[in-house]
Each structure stands twice: as structure tokens, then as C-alpha cells.
Amino acid sequence: MDRRQKPADPELVLRVARAHYVADRSLVQISEDEGISRFQVARLVKFARDSGIVEVRVHDEADENHELAEQLTAVLGVTRCIVVGRSRALGMMPTLDSVASAVARELARVVRPGQRLGLTWSRVIEKLPEHVKDLAPGEVVQLAGALSFDGDRLGSVEVIRQVARASGGTAYPFYAPLWVGDARTAASLSAQPEIARCLELIADLDVAVVSVGHWGERGSAVYPLLPRELAEQVRDEGCIGEVSGRLLDRHGASIDSRLDDQIIGITAEQLRAVPERIATTYGEYRAEATIAAVRAGFISTLVLDEPQAARILAMLEEAG
């Protein structure tokens, strides 16, 4: 049965779906109960899944470590920290999904109807659309140039559209690249009407969701885009992390690099001016970059995994 072809008896679909997915009855049992063949039952079960009548989710929700969050909030001086701990049922370490779920809950708490929300891309934010619930409708704006990926992964534009769709809001994506090889080309692209419109919206946000990048092949969306020589030059200049392509040293100071003029997206000054600046970060190896991003004024609310939170506290204690 094609998912676009509706079955003749919608009530039968619901009975079969409830019997199979809720009552845990086998296809054979349902076939006997309904007086239809197992093949027909299988087709109805598949239609229920494909059409969205049935949604199957496998999850093990994580608890928040409130004690660690309070300690981290105090030492970092941010408004709020959300520390995602182990999962409840299986005791698993925090996952990208569990951090994304915490971000979605925070957005539902802080975003008001009609407000303007800006999103960048990260592995955590890529998973955000799966967890968006009760997000007030408004404008959802792409904060930095587009990243795209092969296969079924979500790039920047897809994330913006799906979050806006889930909230009933309006999406404002743009297709310019995140990094351009020279400043003149970056300026020319930024002046294009569609891109310029989004950049104007970025300048007046209510809430921004960004990600802390560690300056390396593994931890940054920007680093792999650059020629290796340029990426290493930036590291030699003291860069240890980036937020939406804006480079930072360990003290949170901006790196004076030509790369800054080659990034299309929110500027450091614009990000600092956003009232609610929610940052996601995942993995212990990002601890130093996260501290730098806080010192830079890029973060008001920090959402991170428990191992990194513990590492940040340890680093700050060691530093005195």
C-alpha cells in the first residue's frame, strides 16, 4: 500500500495499529480477530507507521545534575547552567540526543510568541528538531552560513526549516557558505538581497542558540572547511575555540585574523548583544573552549554534558 493511498476503512487502520503497537498483539492474532489476511494486517501496520498515525520512539531520558549545575553557574558567572547527567533507565553517559532534548526544553521555557530565535549548526543542534515541543511560534533565523552533509543528515537550512515548522513559526534560512576564501567575495555575497535580509534579522534577536567549537578537525564545523595551512596558522596565533566562526584565545579574547572577514554570519558584537544566549557544548575536550566562550560574553545559559561540566570545574580549581 502506497503511503499516499488511504485505506478504505480508516477505523480498521486505527484498530490494527492499537492492537499491534499498544496491545502488543501479533500479526497472526490481529488477522484472526479482524478476519483479514496477515498480508493485509502487515500492510495496514506499515501504512500506520509511514503516514505518521503511529510514531515509535526509543529513548532513555537523562536526569539533570542540579548540584553540579549550581556549582558551575557560580564559578562561571553565567545566568544558568543545565548539566545533563546519566540516563534514568540504563545509566548511560549523556548523549548528543539528551543534550539536544535539554536545549529544546530550555527554548520552550524562554521563547515567547512572536520573538526572533537564531540558530547556528552543531551536532547537538542537528538533533534539536526531534525534540522541539511547545516552542512558541515566531521567526527562526539562520545565524551563520550553510553547512550541508551527504545522506540523511540535517544541514543548517534543514534544521532552521524543521524547527520553524515544529513551532508554527517562519523560517529564514540562507544558502551562502559559512566560510569564503576571500573577504571581498564574502562581502559581495552578504550584500545579496536574500542573505542581506537574514543578516539584518540577525542584528536584532531575542534568543540565540550557538555551539562552542574546539579548534581542531574533530571539534569545529569551521576548521575542516579551511586549507590546512590557514587552520594551523590560526592555531599558532592562539586560537583554541570558536563560536559561529568567531575565533577565541584561552582568555576569551577575539583572534585578530583575516578569517573574521571571510565568515558569513553573526558577528561577535551582535552575539554579545542578544538578550538570551544559549550555548551547547558536548565532550570533555571542549572544556577550555567553553571557558573561553563564557569569558568572551557569548553565553548566558550553558547546556552541556556532565563529564565536561566536571572537567571545567577541575580546570578552574587548578587555575586558582
C-alpha positions as CSV (number, residue, x, y, z in Angstrom):
1,M,0.0,0.0,0.0
2,D,1.5,3.3,-1.0
3,R,1.7,5.7,1.9
4,R,-0.2,8.3,-0.1
5,Q,-3.1,5.8,-0.8
6,K,-5.6,5.9,2.1
7,P,-7.1,2.6,3.1
8,A,-10.8,2.0,2.5
9,D,-11.6,1.7,6.3
10,P,-9.8,4.2,8.5
11,E,-11.3,2.7,11.6
12,L,-9.7,-0.6,10.7
13,V,-6.3,1.1,10.5
14,L,-6.7,2.5,14.0
15,R,-7.9,-0.8,15.5
16,V,-5.0,-2.7,13.9
17,A,-2.4,0.0,14.9
18,R,-3.7,0.0,18.5
19,A,-3.8,-3.8,18.7
20,H,-0.2,-4.2,17.3
21,Y,1.6,-1.2,18.9
22,V,-0.3,-0.7,22.1
23,A,-1.8,-4.1,23.0
24,D,1.3,-5.9,21.6
25,R,-0.7,-8.5,19.6
26,S,0.9,-10.3,16.8
27,L,0.0,-10.0,13.1
28,V,-1.5,-13.6,13.3
29,Q,-3.7,-12.7,16.3
30,I,-4.9,-9.5,14.6
31,S,-5.6,-11.4,11.4
32,E,-7.8,-13.8,13.3
33,D,-9.5,-11.1,15.3
34,E,-10.3,-8.9,12.2
35,G,-11.0,-11.7,9.8
36,I,-8.4,-10.5,7.3
37,S,-5.2,-12.0,6.0
38,R,-1.8,-11.5,7.7
39,F,-0.6,-9.8,4.5
40,Q,-3.4,-7.2,4.8
41,V,-2.6,-6.7,8.5
42,A,1.1,-6.1,7.6
43,R,0.2,-3.5,5.0
44,L,-2.1,-1.7,7.5
45,V,0.6,-1.7,10.2
46,K,3.1,-0.3,7.6
47,F,0.7,2.4,6.5
48,A,0.1,3.4,10.1
49,R,3.9,3.9,10.6
50,D,4.6,5.5,7.2
51,S,1.7,8.0,7.4
52,G,2.5,9.2,10.9
53,I,-0.5,7.7,12.6
54,V,2.0,5.8,14.7
55,E,5.2,7.2,16.0
56,V,7.8,4.9,17.6
57,R,10.4,6.5,19.7
58,V,13.3,4.7,21.5
59,H,14.7,6.9,24.3
60,D,16.2,6.7,27.7
61,E,15.8,10.2,29.1
62,A,18.6,11.7,31.1
63,D,18.4,13.4,34.5
64,E,19.9,16.8,35.1
65,N,22.7,17.2,37.7
66,H,21.3,20.2,39.6
67,E,24.1,20.3,42.2
68,L,26.9,20.4,39.5
69,A,24.9,23.0,37.6
70,E,24.7,25.3,40.6
71,Q,28.4,25.0,41.2
72,L,29.2,25.7,37.5
73,T,26.8,28.7,37.4
74,A,28.6,30.2,40.4
75,V,32.1,29.8,39.2
76,L,31.4,30.8,35.6
77,G,29.2,33.7,36.4
78,V,26.6,32.9,33.8
79,T,22.8,33.2,34.4
80,R,22.1,29.5,34.2
81,C,23.7,26.1,33.6
82,I,22.0,22.9,32.6
83,V,24.1,19.8,33.2
84,V,22.8,16.7,31.5
85,G,23.7,13.6,33.5
86,R,23.3,9.9,33.1
87,S,20.2,8.3,31.6
88,R,17.5,7.2,34.0
89,A,16.8,3.6,33.0
90,L,20.1,2.4,31.7
91,G,22.6,4.7,33.4
92,M,24.2,5.6,30.1
93,M,26.5,8.6,29.8
94,P,25.0,11.8,28.3
95,T,24.4,11.6,24.6
96,L,24.0,14.3,21.9
97,D,20.3,13.5,21.9
98,S,20.0,14.1,25.6
99,V,21.8,17.4,25.4
100,A,19.5,18.4,22.4
101,S,16.5,17.5,24.5
102,A,17.6,19.8,27.3
103,V,18.1,22.6,24.8
104,A,14.6,22.1,23.4
105,R,13.1,22.3,26.9
106,E,15.0,25.5,27.6
107,L,13.8,27.0,24.4
108,A,10.2,26.1,25.3
109,R,10.8,27.9,28.7
110,V,12.3,31.1,27.4
111,V,11.0,31.8,23.9
112,R,7.8,33.9,23.8
113,P,5.3,34.1,20.9
114,G,6.5,36.4,18.1
115,Q,10.1,36.5,19.3
116,R,13.0,36.0,17.0
117,L,15.2,32.9,17.5
118,G,18.6,32.5,15.9
119,L,20.2,29.0,15.4
120,T,23.6,28.0,14.3
121,W,24.6,24.4,13.4
122,S,26.2,21.8,15.5
123,R,25.9,18.0,16.1
124,V,23.6,18.8,19.1
125,I,21.5,21.4,17.2
126,E,21.2,19.0,14.3
127,K,19.1,16.8,16.6
128,L,17.1,19.6,18.0
129,P,14.1,19.2,15.6
130,E,13.4,15.8,17.0
131,H,12.9,17.2,20.5
132,V,11.1,20.5,19.8
133,K,7.8,20.7,21.7
134,D,5.7,23.6,22.9
135,L,8.1,26.1,21.3
136,A,6.2,29.4,20.8
137,P,5.8,30.4,17.2
138,G,8.0,33.3,15.9
139,E,10.8,33.8,13.5
140,V,13.6,31.2,13.2
141,V,16.7,32.7,11.6
142,Q,19.9,31.0,10.5
143,L,22.9,32.6,12.3
144,A,25.8,31.6,10.0
145,G,26.4,30.3,6.5
146,A,25.1,27.0,5.4
147,L,26.6,23.6,6.2
148,S,25.3,20.6,4.2
149,F,26.0,16.9,4.5
150,D,25.6,13.7,2.5
151,G,22.9,11.2,3.2
152,D,20.1,11.8,5.6
153,R,21.9,14.2,8.0
154,L,20.4,17.6,8.6
155,G,22.3,20.7,7.5
156,S,21.9,24.3,8.6
157,V,18.9,25.0,6.3
158,E,17.0,21.8,7.1
159,V,17.4,22.5,10.8
160,I,16.0,26.0,10.5
161,R,13.1,24.9,8.5
162,Q,12.2,21.9,10.7
163,V,12.4,23.9,13.9
164,A,10.2,26.6,12.4
165,R,7.7,24.1,11.1
166,A,7.5,22.3,14.5
167,S,6.8,25.6,16.3
168,G,4.4,27.0,13.6
169,G,6.8,29.9,13.0
170,T,8.5,31.3,10.0
171,A,11.9,30.1,8.8
172,Y,14.6,32.5,7.4
173,P,17.5,30.3,6.0
174,F,20.1,31.4,3.6
175,Y,22.4,29.4,1.3
176,A,25.7,31.3,1.4
177,P,28.7,29.3,2.6
178,L,29.9,29.7,6.2
179,W,33.5,30.4,5.0
180,V,34.5,32.1,1.8
181,G,38.1,32.2,0.6
182,D,38.5,36.0,0.5
183,A,36.9,38.9,2.2
184,R,35.7,40.7,-1.0
185,T,33.7,37.6,-2.1
186,A,32.2,37.3,1.4
187,A,31.2,41.0,1.4
188,S,29.6,40.6,-2.1
189,L,27.6,37.5,-1.0
190,S,26.5,39.3,2.2
191,A,25.1,42.1,0.1
192,Q,22.8,39.8,-1.9
193,P,19.1,40.6,-1.1
194,E,18.1,37.2,0.5
195,I,21.3,37.0,2.5
196,A,21.3,40.6,3.5
197,R,17.7,40.3,4.8
198,C,18.7,37.4,7.1
199,L,21.8,39.3,8.3
200,E,19.6,42.2,9.2
201,L,17.3,39.9,11.2
202,I,20.4,38.5,13.0
203,A,21.2,42.0,14.2
204,D,18.0,42.1,16.3
205,L,17.5,38.7,18.0
206,D,15.7,37.8,21.2
207,V,17.3,34.4,21.7
208,A,20.3,32.8,20.1
209,V,21.4,29.2,20.2
210,V,25.1,28.7,19.4
211,S,27.6,25.9,19.8
212,V,31.1,26.0,21.3
213,G,33.7,24.6,18.9
214,H,37.1,23.3,19.8
215,W,39.7,24.4,17.3
216,G,40.6,21.2,15.6
217,E,39.5,18.7,13.0
218,R,37.2,16.9,15.4
219,G,35.6,19.7,17.4
220,S,34.8,22.5,14.9
221,A,32.5,22.9,12.0
222,V,34.8,25.7,10.6
223,Y,38.2,24.0,10.9
224,P,37.6,21.3,8.2
225,L,36.5,24.0,5.7
226,L,39.8,25.8,5.7
227,P,43.0,25.0,4.0
228,R,45.2,23.1,6.5
229,E,47.9,25.8,6.4
230,L,45.4,28.5,7.3
231,A,43.8,26.4,10.1
232,E,47.2,25.8,11.6
233,Q,48.2,29.4,11.3
234,V,45.1,30.4,13.3
235,R,46.1,27.9,16.0
236,D,49.6,29.3,16.1
237,E,48.0,32.7,16.7
238,G,46.5,31.3,19.9
239,C,43.1,30.1,18.8
240,I,41.7,27.4,21.0
241,G,38.0,27.6,20.1
242,E,35.3,29.3,18.0
243,V,31.6,30.2,18.3
244,S,29.9,30.5,14.9
245,G,33.3,31.0,13.3
246,R,34.4,33.8,15.7
247,L,37.8,32.8,17.0
248,L,38.8,32.9,20.6
249,D,42.0,32.5,22.6
250,R,42.0,30.9,26.0
251,H,41.2,34.2,27.7
252,G,38.1,34.8,25.6
253,A,39.7,37.5,23.5
254,S,39.0,37.6,19.8
255,I,41.8,36.4,17.5
256,D,42.7,39.2,15.0
257,S,42.7,37.1,11.9
258,R,41.7,37.6,8.3
259,L,39.3,34.7,8.8
260,D,36.9,37.0,10.6
261,D,36.1,38.9,7.4
262,Q,35.7,35.6,5.5
263,I,32.9,34.2,7.8
264,I,29.3,35.0,6.8
265,G,27.1,35.2,9.8
266,I,26.6,36.8,13.2
267,T,29.5,38.9,14.5
268,A,30.9,38.7,18.0
269,E,29.4,42.1,18.9
270,Q,26.0,41.1,17.6
271,L,26.1,37.8,19.6
272,R,27.0,39.6,22.8
273,A,24.0,41.9,22.3
274,V,21.4,39.1,22.2
275,P,19.4,39.1,25.5
276,E,19.3,35.2,25.7
277,R,22.5,33.5,24.6
278,I,22.1,29.7,24.9
279,A,25.2,27.7,24.1
280,T,25.5,24.0,23.6
281,T,28.7,22.1,24.1
282,Y,29.5,18.4,24.3
283,G,32.6,16.4,25.2
284,E,35.3,17.0,27.8
285,Y,37.8,18.1,25.1
286,R,35.7,21.3,24.7
287,A,36.1,22.4,28.3
288,E,38.8,25.0,27.6
289,A,36.9,26.4,24.6
290,T,33.7,26.6,26.7
291,I,35.5,28.6,29.4
292,A,36.8,31.0,26.7
293,A,33.4,31.4,25.2
294,V,32.0,32.4,28.7
295,R,34.8,34.9,29.1
296,A,34.1,36.3,25.7
297,G,30.5,37.2,26.8
298,F,28.9,34.8,24.3
299,I,27.0,32.7,26.8
300,S,24.2,33.5,29.3
301,T,22.8,29.9,29.5
302,L,25.1,26.9,29.1
303,V,23.8,23.4,28.3
304,L,26.4,20.7,28.5
305,D,27.2,17.1,29.4
306,E,28.2,16.1,33.0
307,P,31.7,14.9,32.1
308,Q,32.6,18.3,30.6
309,A,31.0,20.2,33.5
310,A,33.2,18.3,35.9
311,R,36.2,18.9,33.8
312,I,35.5,22.7,33.6
313,L,35.3,22.8,37.4
314,A,38.5,20.9,37.8
315,M,40.3,23.2,35.4
316,L,39.1,26.4,37.1
317,E,40.1,25.0,40.5
318,E,43.6,24.1,39.3
319,A,43.9,27.6,37.9
320,G,43.0,29.0,41.3
